[in-house]
Amino acid sequence: MNPKSEEFKSALSAVREQIAIAKRHGTHRGFIDYHGCLSVTRDFIQILEDADQAAERGHYPFAYSVAALVLVNLAKLASTADDSAGGITDARSYVDDVLEKVCLGVAYGSNEAEYIFLQSLKDSRNKAFEGWDEFAYGLLLPTARLATLENINKLYAILDEFDAKCSQEKYSSWCLENGSLVRLAAIGAVDGEQAAEKFIEENLNHDSIRRIAIRQAMDKGEFARAEGLCRDRLNAVDRDYYWTKEWYDFLFDVYVKTEDRQNQADLAENLLVNKHDIKYYPVLKDLLIEKGVWDSQYPFLLERLARSLSYHLYMSILS
């Protein structure tokens, strides 16, 4: 469907009416309560499932428009409704799926792709997203891959505007990180792999970018680099295990990929004894059994765990 056609406009008007009906049905005494929010988001998911089918049929601009329209209404819902059950989060995952299918399916550089890209820039500035920046970034991240040399600066202007606004807010680092992911997607599409790798190298201070760098290094078999990226983050962050756990998990995966049993055992023991992560107990046990030293090391390990673990964690080890 051509976005300028009467068919397109009529179909989108029908979706708007579906959204309005869903919100009316979910409103009780002027408020969308717990049950009402679940009802509304279920109806939104049905609308998104229909949009997914439209994308399957190749109606990419229409599928995008429906997903963006639902996303705007989810942001409005987040500001006014009782979403204790998490229905908005569930519906947003469907929005993400539709946008992903659209942006992967539409022909890069086509008129349809350009329409979707430019429309997403406009939609990202919708007033409904004020205070809900994650919705705007969630919209731009998939569509950034449709940027071209001719229009990428329009995206940069939007991101610069977001960055300037975010710099005055409490969660500025979060905003800048999400903006960097959008920029990376656009750079990869327009300037190619080498430019994207350069951008990654220059923005490793953002955890999301570092995660991408680690995964890429592991995919390429550059395990020393992956290990260094993990250790650099661990050495730079003075926070408890809750905040550093993922980097330790990445580091352990590096040792698994390189079949480095000794480093696996050393790290598993450290995380078990010092970080109290008992998921590494069976891992360490298997590694020490394989090495043939479990029976001799078990009593000493148990003694250390008795001193370091809380009562309930120690009991789970004994059980």
Secondary structure, DSSP 8 states (H G I E B T S, - for coil): --TTSHHHHHHHHHHHHHHHHHHHHHEETTEE-HHHHHHHHHHHHHHHHHHHHHHHTT-HHHHHHHHHHHHHHHHHHHHHS--TT-HHHHHHHHHHHHHHHHHHHS-TTSHHHHHHHHHHHHHHT-GGGTT-HHHHHHHHHHHGGG--TTTHHHHHHHHHHHHHHHTTSTTHHHHHHHHHHHHHHHHHHHT-HHHHHHHHHHTTTSHHHHHHHHHHHHHTT-HHHHHHHHHHHHHH----HHHHHHHHHHHHHHHHHTT-HHHHHHHHHHHHHTS--TTHHHHHHHHHHHHT-HHHHHHHHHHHHHHHS-HHHHHHHH-
